[in-house]
Amino acid sequence: MNSLMNASREKRSARYFKQAPAKDGDQMSLTSDMLRLLMAVNENKDIQEIGSELGMPPAQLKKNLAKLLNIGLIIPVQKGIPCYSPQFIEIIIQHLAHSVGPMAQIIVEDVLADLNIMDNRIPISMAAEVVSTLSEEIPDEAQKIDFKRAMIELLSKQKR
């Protein structure tokens, strides 16, 4: 269910997709429409443009796009979305490490992957969600509050 919610969130925010790197040994079955969509995905074409070219109705396009996202054959491409710099993630890791220790790096990587954030660039529109999700990994309530406060201050000062 969580992957469907992520797919829905991605479809709302991303309009461009690209094929994901192939994974050796994975076998899956695709419908002809899914295969047509997969072959047409091009990070330089808006998904509506691709749907139009394929003559695929919007509901069918949405369904097939969600399936391809869920099985990892395509990934969203963020174009022109304002993001925080990649150094911002390092700062988050340092702050989180004060509460969870050396696992901070792994936790951040997992959360970013779960939220489909690629290229070490957190979209400004998703920063609050990232901080909230990371704070849930802090077991101590006082440290959780301190982390959130530090992140709010950091977000207000951070250069993009």
N, C-alpha and C positions, 0 to 999 in steps of 0.2 A: 504494500500500500504506500509506503514511504517513497518508493521509486516512482510511483505514479504521480504523487504530489510534486516530487522534484521535476518530473517531466512536464507537468502542467505549469509549474513556475517558470521553467526554462522556455517554454513555448510563449509565455506572456512576455518575457524579457528579451529573448533572443529571436532574431528573425533570420539569422544566417547560421548555417551548420556546415560541418565538413566531415568526411569519413574518418572514423577512428582508426588508429593503427591496428593491423590484424593481430589476432591472438592465435598462436599455434595450437592445434589440437581441438579447438572449439568446433562443435558441430551444432547446427541449428537449421530449422526449416523456415523458409521465407515464402510468403505468398508472392504471386507475380507482381502485385501492386507494391509490396514492400521492396522487392528487387528493383523495380522500375524507379522508385523513389530513391533508393540507395545509390543507384547508378547516376541519377540526375543531381544528387546533392553536390553543391559547389559553393565553397565559402564566399564566392563573389556574387552569388545570386540570392536574392531574397526568397524565402520559402514560398511566399505567395506566387512569385514569378515562376518558380519551379512547378508548383501545383497547376498553374495556368498552362504551362508548356506540356504537362503530362495529361491535361484534361481531367484532373482528379478533383472531384467535388471537395469543398473545404472540410466537411465532416470526415470523409475518408482520408484526406490528407492528414488531418489532426490525429486520427486513430493510428495510421501507419507511422507517422512521425514519432508518436509516443512509444510505439513498439520498438522502433529502431533505436531510440534513445535508451529504453529500458534494457535492451540486450547489448548495448554498448557498441553498436556499429556506426553510430554517428555521435558527434559531440557538438555542443553549441560553440559558436564563434562570436566573441563580443567585439562589435565594431562601433566605434564612436561613443562607447559608454564610458562616462567619467569614472576613473578608478583611482584608488590610492596607489602610491608607488610600491614596488616590490619590497623595499626596505621596511615598509610598514609591517609586513608579516614578521620580519625579524624582531621588531620592537614588541609586537604582540607576544611572540615566543618568550622573549626575555621577561616580560611582565607575568605571563602565565607560569613560567618556571619558578617564580617565587612561591607559588602556591602548590604546584604539583611536581616540582623537581624536573629531572631530566626527561620525563615523559612528555614534556610540553611540545617538543618538536613533532613527535608522532601524533599527539592529539590534534594539533593544528592541521597537520597534513590530512588526517582522517576527516576532520570537520570540513575542510575546504573541498575535499573530494566528494563528501556527502552532499555538499551544497552545489556541486558542479562548477566550482570556481577554478578556472584554469590559468596557467601562465603566471602564477604568483601575483596576480593583480586582483584586489578585492574591489568590486564595483561599489561606489559610494552608496548606492541604493541598498546594498546588502550588508553594509558594515554593522549595523545594529543587530541583524540576525546572526552574524558571525560571532560578535561579542556575547550575545545572549546564549548561543549554543556552546561556546567555549566556557562560559561561566558555569554552566551546568556540570562541567567536569571537575569543578572544585568542590570537594566535600565539605570544607569548613565554611559556614555561613558568613562569618566576619571577613574571611579572605575573599569570598565570592563578591561581597559588597565592595571591598577595597579594589578588586580587579575591575569591576564595572565602573567605579568612580575614575580610576586611572585611565580606562579606555575612553570614557566620555571626554575627559580632559584632552587626551591624545587625539581623538577624532576631531575635536574643535580646532586643534593647532596644526594637524597633519597637512602637509602639502601633497597635492595630487600629482 
